[in-house]
Amino acid sequence: MIGKKKIPTAPLGEVGLTDEDVYEAMKSIPGYLDITPRDFKELYCHAWQKAVERISQAVSARDIMTKEVVFVFSETPLEEVADLMGRRSISGLPVTDDAGHVLGVISEKDFLSRMGEAGPKNFMTVIANCLRAQGCIALPIRAKKAADIMTSPAITVTETSSYSEVAALMANMSVNRTPVTDAGGRLIGIITRNDLIRASSRDASCEAIIS
């Protein structure tokens, strides 16, 4: 089933500045601070950034994850996996065992990299190979199951992982999604790059405020 997005009760874009945030911001500006309108805007931006850093540690994976996750089992035929991803308009999903433990993740790239001898890495290469081929280049994986092409082990986080930890992990590992697991490794949610963007969105950048 496809999940319903949970709106964070304290999104990063709606931080509440504290005296400590302002104090830390003042310390980060070198030299004497002459309180002109521009100086105040700069101070505000520094304070805002300090507040974001504080909130990013307070917001956890459970606050931004999708709880009802679209997933498949390791024995699910790839035909069903592809059909599910297409119907749900998603580019990847977790693979679990019968007990709900996360075994891996399947993305469009996993399909593309295993279709045809050349191992195409993008959609247009698949199209080109299809136009040249006399048969369907998906035939080599037609009878396979999710476990045969999934990326394993999956890169996961726990529900207590902070926003900053999740964002850093996804950036460092170059992944677009990460399953969220409980202490026993069972799937309880998923976080995508879009979830991170929504949680950190704000109306204007500091540069726009100062200018």
C-alpha positions as CSV (number, residue, x, y, z in Angstrom):
1,M,0.0,0.0,0.0
2,I,1.1,3.5,-0.6
3,G,1.7,5.6,2.4
4,K,0.2,8.9,3.7
5,K,2.7,11.7,4.4
6,K,3.0,12.7,8.0
7,I,3.4,16.5,8.4
8,P,6.1,17.3,10.9
9,T,4.8,19.2,14.0
10,A,7.9,21.4,13.9
11,P,9.3,21.6,10.3
12,L,12.7,23.1,9.9
13,G,11.3,26.0,7.9
14,E,9.3,27.2,11.0
15,V,12.0,27.4,13.6
16,G,11.6,29.4,16.7
17,L,14.7,31.6,17.4
18,T,15.9,31.5,21.0
19,D,18.2,33.9,22.9
20,E,20.9,31.2,22.6
21,D,20.5,31.2,18.8
22,V,21.0,34.9,18.7
23,Y,23.9,34.8,21.0
24,E,25.7,32.1,19.0
25,A,24.9,34.1,15.8
26,M,26.5,37.3,17.3
27,K,29.6,35.4,18.2
28,S,29.9,34.1,14.6
29,I,30.1,37.6,13.2
30,P,33.7,39.0,13.4
31,G,34.5,42.5,14.6
32,Y,32.3,45.2,16.1
33,L,28.6,44.8,15.3
34,D,27.0,48.2,14.3
35,I,23.2,47.6,14.4
36,T,22.1,49.0,11.1
37,P,19.2,47.4,9.2
38,R,21.6,45.4,7.1
39,D,23.5,44.3,10.1
40,F,20.3,43.2,11.8
41,K,19.3,41.2,8.7
42,E,22.7,39.5,8.7
43,L,22.4,38.8,12.4
44,Y,18.9,37.3,11.8
45,C,20.3,35.0,9.1
46,H,23.1,33.8,11.4
47,A,20.5,33.2,14.2
48,W,18.2,31.4,11.8
49,Q,21.0,29.1,10.7
50,K,21.9,28.3,14.3
51,A,18.2,27.6,15.0
52,V,18.1,25.3,11.9
53,E,21.1,23.4,13.2
54,R,19.4,23.0,16.6
55,I,16.1,21.8,15.1
56,S,17.8,19.5,12.6
57,Q,19.0,17.5,15.6
58,A,15.6,17.5,17.3
59,V,13.7,16.4,14.2
60,S,14.0,12.6,13.9
61,A,13.3,10.1,11.1
62,R,9.9,9.3,12.7
63,D,8.8,12.9,12.2
64,I,9.3,12.9,8.4
65,M,9.0,9.3,7.2
66,T,6.2,7.7,5.3
67,K,4.7,5.1,7.6
68,E,2.8,3.0,5.1
69,V,5.4,1.9,2.7
70,V,5.2,0.4,-0.8
71,F,7.4,-2.7,-0.6
72,V,7.8,-6.2,-2.1
73,F,9.0,-9.5,-0.7
74,S,12.3,-11.1,-1.8
75,E,10.3,-13.8,-3.8
76,T,8.1,-11.3,-5.6
77,P,8.5,-11.8,-9.4
78,L,10.1,-8.9,-11.2
79,E,7.1,-8.5,-13.4
80,E,5.0,-7.7,-10.4
81,V,7.7,-5.4,-9.0
82,A,7.9,-3.4,-12.2
83,D,4.1,-3.3,-12.5
84,L,3.8,-2.1,-8.9
85,M,6.4,0.6,-9.3
86,G,4.8,1.8,-12.5
87,R,1.3,1.9,-11.0
88,R,2.5,3.8,-7.9
89,S,4.8,6.1,-9.9
90,I,7.7,5.4,-7.7
91,S,11.4,4.9,-8.7
92,G,12.3,2.5,-5.9
93,L,11.1,0.4,-3.0
94,P,12.3,-1.8,-0.1
95,V,12.5,-5.6,-0.3
96,T,11.7,-7.5,2.9
97,D,11.4,-11.1,4.1
98,D,8.2,-12.6,5.4
99,A,8.8,-11.2,8.8
100,G,9.3,-7.6,7.5
101,H,13.1,-7.4,7.9
102,V,14.7,-5.2,5.2
103,L,16.8,-7.2,2.9
104,G,17.5,-4.7,0.2
105,V,16.2,-2.0,-2.1
106,I,15.2,-2.1,-5.8
107,S,15.4,1.0,-7.9
108,E,14.9,1.7,-11.6
109,K,18.7,1.6,-11.9
110,D,18.7,-2.0,-10.7
111,F,16.4,-3.0,-13.6
112,L,18.3,-0.9,-16.2
113,S,21.7,-2.3,-15.2
114,R,20.6,-5.8,-15.7
115,M,18.7,-5.5,-19.0
116,G,20.8,-6.5,-22.0
117,E,24.4,-7.6,-22.3
118,A,25.7,-4.0,-22.3
119,G,24.2,-3.3,-18.9
120,P,22.5,0.0,-19.7
121,K,22.6,2.6,-16.9
122,N,19.9,5.0,-18.2
123,F,16.5,4.9,-19.9
124,M,17.6,6.2,-23.2
125,T,20.3,3.4,-23.5
126,V,17.5,0.9,-22.9
127,I,15.5,2.6,-25.8
128,A,18.5,2.5,-28.1
129,N,19.1,-1.2,-27.3
130,C,15.4,-2.0,-27.8
131,L,15.5,-0.3,-31.2
132,R,18.5,-2.4,-32.3
133,A,17.4,-5.7,-30.7
134,Q,15.3,-8.3,-32.5
135,G,13.9,-9.4,-29.2
136,C,13.0,-7.9,-25.9
137,I,16.2,-7.0,-23.9
138,A,14.3,-7.6,-20.7
139,L,14.1,-11.3,-21.4
140,P,17.3,-12.1,-19.4
141,I,15.5,-11.0,-16.2
142,R,12.0,-12.0,-17.1
143,A,11.9,-15.1,-14.8
144,K,13.8,-13.5,-11.9
145,K,12.6,-12.4,-8.5
146,A,13.2,-9.3,-6.4
147,A,16.1,-10.9,-4.5
148,D,17.9,-11.5,-7.8
149,I,18.4,-7.8,-8.7
150,M,18.0,-5.9,-5.5
151,T,20.8,-3.8,-4.0
152,S,21.8,-5.4,-0.7
153,P,22.4,-4.8,2.1
154,A,20.0,-1.8,2.1
155,I,21.2,1.5,3.5
156,T,18.8,2.1,6.4
157,V,18.2,4.4,9.3
158,T,16.3,4.0,12.6
159,E,13.3,6.0,13.7
160,T,15.5,7.9,16.2
161,S,18.0,9.0,13.6
162,S,18.1,12.8,13.4
163,Y,17.2,14.8,10.3
164,S,20.9,15.8,9.8
165,E,22.1,12.2,10.2
166,V,19.6,11.0,7.5
167,A,20.4,13.8,5.2
168,A,24.2,13.3,5.5
169,L,23.9,9.5,5.0
170,M,21.8,9.9,1.9
171,A,24.1,12.5,0.4
172,N,27.3,10.5,1.2
173,M,25.9,7.2,-0.1
174,S,24.2,8.9,-3.2
175,V,20.8,7.3,-2.6
176,N,17.4,8.8,-3.2
177,R,15.6,6.9,-0.5
178,T,16.3,5.0,2.8
179,P,14.1,2.6,4.6
180,V,13.5,3.2,8.3
181,T,13.7,0.2,10.6
182,D,13.0,-0.6,14.2
183,A,15.6,-2.1,16.6
184,G,15.0,-5.5,15.1
185,G,15.6,-4.4,11.5
186,R,11.9,-4.5,10.5
187,L,10.5,-2.0,8.0
188,I,8.5,0.7,9.7
189,G,8.8,3.6,7.2
190,I,10.7,5.2,4.4
191,I,12.4,8.6,3.7
192,T,13.0,10.0,0.3
193,R,14.9,13.1,-0.9
194,N,11.5,14.8,-1.3
195,D,10.7,14.2,2.3
196,L,14.0,15.9,3.3
197,I,13.3,18.9,1.0
198,R,9.8,19.4,2.4
199,A,11.1,19.3,6.0
200,S,13.8,21.8,5.3
201,S,12.0,24.2,3.0
202,R,11.7,27.9,3.9
203,D,10.4,31.0,2.2
204,A,13.6,32.8,1.4
205,S,17.3,32.4,1.6
206,C,19.6,34.5,3.9
207,E,21.1,36.0,0.8
208,A,17.7,37.1,-0.4
209,I,16.9,38.6,3.1
210,I,20.1,40.6,3.3
211,S,20.1,41.9,-0.3
